[in-house]
Amino acid sequence: MPTSRSRRSPLPAVAAAAALLFPLAACSSSSGSGASGDAQRLRVVMAFPPAQAMSPYGDDAVTLSRLAVVEGLTTLDRNGAAQPALAASWKQENPTTWTFTLRDALFQDGAKVDADAVVRSLTAAAKASPLPRVLSDTTLKATATGGNTVRIVTGKADPLLPQRLANPSLTILSAGAYENGKVNPAGHATGPFTLTDVKGAVAATLERNDGYWGDKAKAPGVDVTFAADGTARANALRTKAVDVAEYVPISQASLLGDSYVHAFPSARTNGLSLNTRHGVFADPAMRAAAREAIDSKALVDGVYEGRADTARGLLGPGVPWAADKRTAPSGRVRAASRAEVEGTKEIVLATYTNRPELPEAATLVQQQLEKRGFTVKQVVRDYAQMEADALAGTYDAFIQARNTLLDTADPLSYLASDFTCDGSFNISQLCDERVDAAVDKAGSLTGTDARHAAEMTAEAAVLGADALVPLVHERFVQGYDDARVEGVALDPMERTLITADTRVG
């Protein structure tokens, strides 16, 4: 297993990678920096270049949200509860019908935020192809019931609708965004910053939205560069080519130093999914043996350099209510002995390269499994080349980093998609009536505490079946100089980064 030192880039490479970003950052930061007294433009490097020309219906929607460009009817607090955004208030009329009352606000192009605009945006999202993931398990129909009131009817009872409407893919845009069958949020959203220019997958420019309904942005604008290479992002921060670097790799954190590194619990759990339907791990005793083989602390110390949390369950510290409601795993069987394990065939352990720590984690997990008697073959490729095989049950074991609050800020959608018989992302191939019953019960509950309790019952059943062995709970690492930069959002749900309060001091 490589040591921490061997994973770090030498300093000459550091400077070279930073130089790739510096010209863009330097050129863009000079424009408009004096537009507001002493206020400086922010220079930010993001990890994921635009993949769908900033369409709100794919992953680019999260980038727009993290840059404070777009907003929905609601937003989320740190506990995942819905709070007012473009909707000032809402009321549930019956299990499938809600009424939302809009606040007085303007789009960045000067048009009024009204009920017709909300209906247009939500209808377009519901008809988008591919359909936004947040709508994969529900349908909704919006109608205007007044100039500033909207009725939304769901196909089935959806107690999470207010949280669902905070998803960046359900952003509200003006009529000008919808032309020639395409959706362009540039200049047509409502956030504190306006997207004014996009240079392909290389850079973007934001300007302060002086007509914003809330507190105005403290920075006059944001100059954004995109760099998929994590070392390049860290190096740009180190050389002061940028003010904020998104997702600093663990291997670079120690080189940057504590004043630049801000790690915080995330809602992302890295887990070992075991194929419960085919192969060696169709036997629950073998799954139990694999679970007993895993040493989470060794992964935290050896791979994540202490910048992760040891495994506690499906939901980690980034889901703050989970610890108090957690119950012991139920229904576990006796683990197979080493002698029994040694008589089994070779297992295929797979993971992907897109997250730099995962291949190294796979190497350590392989060693731990082999120590228990398993014979292991590794497969490591780009995620796009592996997803179909993983979902088809091709691998015996699959290591993935999964955001448990991705779509609705509640783990219900994660539990349903990953662990129920009809789940659309069921890599473990699990079909367990106890899990399905607990997830169904949670989905029927309108009370938050009761729903969370049912979700933890489902967690206990999943862990009892050893369908997934939690490895570590990731911490996100965002980079900025805390002596110079203020107001960066450290959000475990990955929805926010730059806010109206972010500025260079």
C-alpha positions in Angstrom: 0.0 0.0 0.0 1.5 3.4 -0.9 2.5 5.6 2.0 1.1 9.1 2.4 4.3 10.6 1.2 4.4 8.6 -2.0 1.0 9.8 -3.0 1.9 13.5 -2.9 3.1 15.4 -5.9 6.7 16.9 -5.8 6.9 20.6 -5.7 8.0 21.2 -9.3 4.9 19.5 -10.5 2.9 21.6 -8.0 4.1 24.8 -9.6 3.5 23.5 -13.1 -0.1 22.4 -12.4 -0.9 25.8 -10.8 0.5 27.6 -13.9 -2.3 25.9 -15.9 -4.9 27.8 -14.0 -3.1 31.1 -13.2 -3.4 32.9 -16.6 -7.2 32.4 -16.5 -7.6 33.5 -12.9 -5.3 36.5 -13.3 -6.9 37.8 -16.5 -10.5 37.5 -15.2 -9.8 38.9 -11.7 -8.6 42.2 -13.2 -11.9 43.0 -14.8 -14.4 44.8 -12.6 -12.4 44.5 -9.4 -12.8 48.2 -8.7 -16.5 48.4 -9.3 -17.4 48.5 -5.7 -14.9 50.4 -3.7 -12.3 48.1 -2.1 -14.3 45.0 -2.7 -12.5 42.3 -4.6 -13.8 39.8 -7.1 -13.6 36.2 -5.9 -11.5 33.7 -7.8 -12.8 30.2 -7.5 -11.7 26.9 -9.0 -14.3 24.2 -9.2 -13.8 20.4 -9.5 -16.4 19.5 -12.1 -16.4 21.3 -15.5 -19.8 21.9 -17.0 -21.0 18.7 -18.7 -24.4 19.8 -20.1 -23.8 23.5 -21.0 -25.1 24.5 -17.6 -28.4 22.8 -18.0 -30.4 22.8 -14.7 -31.5 19.2 -15.4 -28.2 17.4 -14.8 -25.1 17.6 -12.5 -24.4 21.2 -13.7 -27.4 22.3 -11.6 -25.4 21.6 -8.5 -22.5 23.8 -9.8 -25.0 26.6 -10.4 -26.3 26.1 -6.9 -22.8 26.1 -5.3 -22.1 29.3 -7.1 -25.2 31.0 -5.8 -26.7 31.5 -9.2 -30.0 29.6 -9.0 -32.8 29.2 -6.4 -35.9 27.1 -6.0 -39.1 27.6 -4.1 -37.4 26.4 -0.9 -33.9 26.0 0.5 -32.5 23.7 3.2 -31.1 24.3 6.6 -28.1 22.3 8.0 -30.5 19.6 9.3 -32.1 19.2 5.8 -35.4 20.9 6.8 -37.1 23.0 4.2 -36.9 26.8 4.6 -38.4 29.7 2.5 -36.6 30.8 -0.6 -38.7 32.0 -3.6 -41.7 30.7 -1.7 -42.4 32.7 1.4 -44.7 30.1 2.8 -46.6 26.9 2.0 -49.4 24.7 3.2 -50.4 21.1 2.7 -54.0 20.9 1.7 -54.2 17.0 1.6 -51.7 14.2 1.2 -51.1 15.0 -2.5 -51.9 18.8 -2.7 -49.8 21.7 -1.6 -50.2 25.5 -2.0 -47.1 27.7 -2.2 -47.2 31.5 -1.7 -44.4 33.4 -3.5 -42.3 36.3 -2.1 -41.9 39.6 -4.0 -38.8 38.9 -6.1 -37.3 39.6 -9.6 -35.4 37.5 -12.0 -31.9 38.7 -13.0 -33.3 39.9 -16.3 -35.8 42.1 -14.5 -38.9 40.0 -15.0 -41.2 39.4 -12.0 -41.2 36.0 -10.2 -44.8 35.1 -10.4 -47.0 32.0 -10.4 -46.8 31.6 -14.2 -43.0 31.5 -14.1 -43.0 28.8 -11.4 -45.5 26.7 -13.3 -43.4 27.1 -16.5 -40.2 26.0 -14.7 -41.6 23.0 -12.9 -43.5 21.8 -15.9 -40.3 22.0 -18.1 -38.4 20.0 -15.4 -41.1 17.4 -15.3 -40.9 17.0 -19.1 -37.1 17.1 -19.4 -35.3 14.2 -21.0 -33.5 12.7 -19.3 -35.8 13.3 -16.3 -34.0 15.0 -13.3 -33.1 12.3 -10.8 -35.1 14.1 -8.0 -38.3 13.4 -10.0 -37.5 9.7 -10.6 -39.8 8.5 -7.8 -42.6 11.0 -8.1 -44.7 13.1 -10.5 -45.9 16.6 -9.9 -48.2 19.1 -11.7 -48.1 22.8 -10.9 -50.9 25.2 -11.7 -51.3 28.9 -11.0 -54.1 29.8 -8.5 -53.3 33.5 -8.4 -50.6 35.9 -9.3 -48.4 34.7 -6.4 -49.9 31.3 -5.4 -49.1 28.0 -7.0 -50.8 24.6 -6.4 -48.6 21.5 -6.7 -50.2 18.1 -6.9 -48.1 15.0 -6.6 -49.0 11.6 -8.1 -48.8 10.0 -4.6 -48.4 11.3 -1.1 -45.1 13.0 -0.8 -44.3 14.3 2.6 -40.8 15.4 1.3 -42.2 17.8 -1.4 -40.9 21.0 0.3 -37.4 19.4 0.6 -37.7 18.1 -3.0 -38.4 21.6 -4.3 -35.0 22.8 -2.9 -33.2 20.5 -5.4 -31.2 22.6 -7.9 -32.8 20.8 -10.8 -36.1 22.3 -9.8 -34.7 25.9 -10.0 -37.1 28.7 -11.1 -36.1 30.6 -14.2 -37.7 33.4 -16.2 -39.4 33.0 -19.6 -36.2 34.1 -21.3 -34.4 31.0 -20.3 -36.5 28.8 -22.5 -35.7 29.2 -26.2 -35.4 26.8 -29.1 -36.0 23.8 -27.0 -33.0 24.6 -24.7 -32.8 25.9 -21.2 -30.2 28.7 -20.5 -30.0 29.9 -16.9 -27.5 32.7 -17.8 -29.1 36.0 -16.7 -32.5 34.3 -16.1 -32.2 33.0 -12.5 -32.8 34.7 -9.2 -29.6 34.1 -7.0 -27.3 36.7 -5.6 -24.9 36.2 -8.5 -25.7 36.3 -12.2 -24.0 33.9 -14.7 -22.9 36.2 -17.5 -20.4 34.1 -19.5 -19.3 30.5 -19.9 -16.2 29.5 -21.8 -17.0 25.9 -22.5 -15.5 23.6 -19.8 -12.8 26.1 -18.9 -14.2 29.1 -17.2 -17.2 31.1 -16.2 -18.0 34.7 -15.1 -20.5 35.8 -12.5 -21.6 39.3 -11.6 -23.4 40.5 -8.5 -27.2 40.6 -8.9 -28.0 44.1 -7.6 -31.7 43.3 -7.8 -31.5 40.4 -5.5 -34.5 40.0 -3.1 -32.3 39.2 -0.1 -29.0 40.5 1.2 -26.8 41.7 -1.7 -23.6 39.8 -2.5 -20.5 41.3 -0.7 -18.3 40.5 -3.7 -18.8 42.4 -6.9 -18.4 39.2 -8.9 -16.8 35.7 -9.2 -14.3 34.5 -11.7 -14.5 30.7 -12.0 -12.1 28.2 -13.5 -12.8 24.5 -13.8 -10.1 21.9 -13.1 -10.9 18.2 -12.8 -7.3 17.6 -11.5 -7.4 17.9 -7.7 -3.6 18.6 -7.5 -4.0 21.5 -9.9 -6.8 22.9 -7.7 -4.7 22.7 -4.6 -1.7 24.2 -6.3 -3.6 27.1 -7.6 -4.7 27.9 -4.1 -1.1 27.5 -2.8 0.2 29.9 -5.3 -2.6 32.4 -4.7 -3.9 32.1 -8.2 -7.4 31.5 -6.7 -9.1 32.4 -3.4 -11.2 29.3 -3.1 -10.5 25.7 -4.2 -13.3 23.2 -4.3 -12.7 19.6 -3.0 -9.0 19.6 -2.1 -7.7 16.0 -2.3 -6.7 14.4 0.9 -3.2 13.8 -0.4 -2.7 17.6 -0.8 -4.3 18.7 2.5 -1.1 18.3 4.6 1.0 20.2 2.0 -1.4 23.1 2.1 -1.5 23.4 5.9 -4.3 23.9 8.4 -4.9 27.6 7.5 -6.0 26.6 4.0 -7.7 23.3 4.7 -11.3 23.2 6.0 -12.6 19.6 6.6 -16.1 19.0 7.8 -18.4 16.0 8.0 -20.3 15.1 4.8 -23.4 13.1 4.1 -21.2 10.8 1.9 -20.6 7.3 3.1 -17.9 5.1 1.4 -19.2 1.6 1.5 -18.5 -2.0 0.3 -21.6 -3.2 -1.5 -21.7 -7.0 -1.5 -23.6 -8.9 -4.2 -26.4 -10.6 -2.2 -27.8 -12.5 -5.3 -24.9 -14.0 -7.1 -21.5 -15.6 -6.3 -19.8 -16.0 -3.0 -21.7 -13.3 -1.2 -25.1 -14.8 -2.0 -24.3 -16.7 1.2 -25.0 -14.4 4.2 -22.3 -16.1 6.3 -19.7 -15.1 3.7 -21.0 -11.5 3.8 -20.7 -11.5 7.6 -17.1 -12.8 7.3 -16.3 -9.9 4.9 -17.8 -7.4 7.3 -15.7 -8.8 10.2 -12.6 -8.5 8.0 -13.0 -4.7 7.5 -11.0 -2.4 9.7 -12.5 1.1 9.3 -9.9 2.8 11.5 -7.0 1.4 9.3 -8.7 3.0 6.3 -9.2 6.4 8.0 -5.6 6.4 9.2 -3.9 4.9 6.2 -5.8 6.2 3.2 -7.6 9.4 4.5 -4.8 10.5 6.8 -7.3 11.0 9.6 -9.5 13.3 7.6 -12.5 11.0 7.6 -14.7 9.4 10.3 -14.8 5.7 11.1 -17.8 3.8 9.9 -20.9 4.1 12.2 -23.6 2.9 9.8 -25.1 3.9 6.5 -25.6 7.4 7.8 -22.6 9.2 9.3 -21.9 12.5 11.2 -23.0 14.5 8.2 -26.6 13.4 9.0 -26.7 14.9 12.5 -29.9 13.3 13.7 -28.9 9.7 12.8 -26.7 8.9 15.9 -29.5 9.5 18.4 -31.9 7.3 16.5 -29.6 4.5 15.5 -30.5 0.9 16.5 -28.4 -2.2 16.4 -28.3 -4.2 13.2 -31.0 -6.9 13.2 -31.0 -10.5 11.8 -27.2 -11.0 11.4 -26.0 -14.6 10.9 -22.9 -16.3 12.2 -19.8 -15.4 10.1 -18.1 -18.1 8.1 -14.8 -19.3 9.5 -11.5 -18.8 7.8 -11.5 -22.4 6.7 -14.9 -22.0 5.2 -13.9 -18.8 3.4 -10.7 -20.4 2.0 -12.8 -22.9 0.1 -14.6 -20.3 -1.9 -13.8 -19.1 -5.4 -12.1 -15.9 -6.3 -14.1 -12.7 -5.8 -14.0 -9.6 -7.9 -13.6 -6.4 -6.0 -14.3 -3.2 -8.1 -14.0 0.5 -7.7 -13.5 3.6 -9.8 -10.7 6.2 -10.4 -12.9 9.4 -10.3 -12.4 9.8 -6.6 -8.6 9.5 -6.0 -8.9 7.8 -2.6 -11.0 4.9 -3.7 -8.4 2.9 -5.6 -6.1 3.1 -2.6 -9.0 2.1 -0.3 -9.6 -0.9 -2.5 -6.0 -2.0 -2.1 -6.3 -1.9 1.7 -9.8 -3.6 1.6 -8.3 -6.4 -0.6 -5.5 -7.0 2.0 -8.1 -7.1 4.8 -10.3 -9.6 2.9 -7.3 -11.8 2.0 -6.2 -11.8 5.6 -9.6 -13.4 6.4 -9.1 -16.1 3.7 -10.7 -14.6 0.6 -9.0 -14.7 -2.8 -9.5 -11.3 -4.4 -9.1 -9.8 -7.9 -9.3 -6.0 -8.3 -11.0 -4.2 -11.2 -10.4 -0.4 -11.2 -11.7 1.8 -14.1 -13.4 5.1 -14.8 -16.9 5.1 -13.2 -18.7 5.7 -16.5 -17.2 2.3 -17.7 -18.4 0.5 -14.6 -21.9 1.7 -13.6 -23.8 -0.6 -16.0 -21.9 -3.7 -14.9 -22.2 -2.7 -11.2 -26.0 -2.3 -11.5 -26.2 -5.6 -13.4 -24.5 -7.5 -10.5 -21.3 -8.3 -12.5 -19.0 -7.7 -9.5 -18.9 -9.6 -6.2 -18.0 -6.4 -4.2 -18.1 -2.8 -5.2 -16.6 0.2 -3.4 -18.4 3.5 -3.9 -18.7 6.9 -2.3 -22.5 7.6 -1.9 -24.1 10.9 -0.9 -27.0 9.7 1.3 -28.9 13.0 1.1 -28.4 13.8 -2.5 -31.8 14.4 -3.9 -34.2 15.4 -1.1 -31.9 16.0 1.8 -33.6 13.0 3.5 -32.2 9.4 3.2 -35.5 8.0 2.2 -34.7 8.2 -1.6 -31.2 6.7 -1.0 -32.7 3.8 1.0 -35.3 3.2 -1.6 -33.0 3.4 -4.6 -30.1 1.4 -3.2 -31.7 -1.3 -1.0 -35.3 -2.1 -2.0 -36.3 -4.9 -4.4 -37.3 -2.4 -7.1 -34.6 0.1 -6.3 -33.0 1.8 -9.4 -29.5 1.9 -7.9 -29.4 -1.5 -6.1 -25.8 -2.5 -6.6 -26.0 -5.0 -3.7 -28.9 -6.7 -5.5 -30.7 -6.8 -2.1 -34.4 -7.9 -2.0 -35.4 -8.2 1.7 -39.0 -7.8 2.8 -37.9 -6.2 6.1 -36.1 -3.5 4.3 -38.9 -2.8 1.9 -41.4 -2.7 4.7 -39.4 -0.2 6.7 -38.8 2.0 3.6 -42.4 1.9 2.7 -43.4 2.9 6.2 -41.0 5.8 6.2 -42.4 7.0 3.0 -45.9 7.1 4.4 -45.0 9.2 7.4 -45.5 13.0 7.4 -43.9 13.6 10.8 -40.1 14.1 10.5 -39.1 12.3 13.7 -41.3 9.3 12.9 -40.0 9.1 9.4 -36.4 9.3 10.6 -37.1 6.5 13.1 -38.4 4.3 10.4 -35.4 5.1 8.2 -33.1 3.9 11.0 -35.1 0.7 11.3 -34.4 0.2 7.6 -30.7 0.9 8.2 -30.6 -1.7 10.9 -32.1 -4.3 8.5 -29.7 -3.4 5.6 -26.7 -3.7 8.0 -28.2 -6.9 9.5 -28.2 -8.4 6.0 -24.6 -7.3 5.4 -25.7 -5.9 2.0 -23.3 -3.0 2.5 -20.3 -2.8 4.8 -19.7 0.9 5.7 -16.0 1.7 5.3 -15.6 5.4 6.2 -17.7 8.6 6.3 -16.0 11.1 4.2 -15.2 14.7 5.2 -15.3 17.3 2.5 -12.1 19.4 2.3 -12.6 22.9 0.9 -9.6 25.1 0.4 -9.3 28.8 1.2 -7.1 31.1 3.3 -9.1 31.8 6.4 -7.0 34.9 7.1 -8.3 36.4 3.8 -11.5 34.8 2.7 -14.8 34.8 4.7 -18.3 33.4 4.2 -17.5 30.1 2.4 -20.3 27.6 3.1 -19.2 24.3 4.4 -22.3 22.3 3.5 -22.5 18.5 4.2 -25.2 18.2 1.5 -23.0 19.8 -1.2 -25.6 22.3 -2.3 -23.8 25.5 -1.3 -20.2 26.9 -1.4 -20.2 30.5 -2.5 -22.9 32.6 -0.9 -23.9 36.3 -0.8 -21.6 36.5 2.3 -18.5 35.1 0.6 -15.8 37.8 0.2 -12.1 38.4 0.2 -11.3 40.4 3.4 
